Amino acid sequence: MSAKLIDGKKVAESIRNQVREDVIQWMDYGNRRPYLQVIQIGTDPGSTTYIGAKTKACQDVGIGTGTDRLPDTISAKELKQIVKKYNESNQIDGILVQLPLPNHLSAHDVIESIDYRKDVDGFHPMNVGRLAVDQPTFRSCTPAGIFELFKYYSIQVKSKHAVVVGASNIVGSPMAIMLSRENSTGKATTTICHKFTKDLTQHTISADILVVAAGQPNLIKGEMVKEGVVVIDVGINRVADENSDKGYKLVGDCDFESVSKKASWITPVPGGVGPMTVAMLMKNTLLAAKNSIYPENNK
Ligand code: GUN
């Protein structure tokens, strides 16, 4: 089998088009333009790239945005004071603190300091908890984007064996929750693998749907998957490439060459999951704006 490509760029564009129309309609009703406040701490080049993509998407769909660039020496107290100011502002709908943070700052503490009603990343324990019990919430953008891909390509999840590799708070854990819940999107039998999993292949080989979010290039090879598997590669890794002007290229967590020979569907890197994450952030920011006027939507 040779896999068909899941075109995240195309699906993300159609979602952004929808958000753009919804923003216009929202403002036609007399509401102010939705606004996303981004906070970057330090100068990590990866974070700068991601924030650039988020800013561009906001501009594309008509969501206002600004980025605070703070020194990596900032104290937890100072950072939380800034977050508090944004929590209290009625001009700001979404607050996003780009991760990772410098070592002296606790991501848990910083995320918990964000008003959960403005947590458009869906990382706050309140939102993760609501996700875990099938309540309306801000769903973490990457897993939510993957479910949009399933929907667009009519990939059935119900009753399948889904294997998630990587158990991060950002992707793996919420993805596993969404896959496994008996709600409208989930209903899959779900296995979570992580760095303590003893025999990874034993699990990946039986996956009907394989979601890989481990941050390790070439972790999954063709011999580790079965014929016809649907592969969602969340990894975005920079590897040295002397043929590229930048000196590196982006690869996922799967060995695309061998895995795509056996898969029925596969996401490319780049152009697969990445654009979906950003598109879902736009959706969540608009939702935050709506919830701020109609809070019963998110009760
Ligand atoms: N770092 C990597 N991905 C993300 C994301 O989706 N949100 C935030 N805030 N930080 C990240």
Residues whose N, C-alpha, C, O or C-beta is under 5 A from the ligand:
A	BS01	GUN	L96 V97 Q98 L99 P100 D121
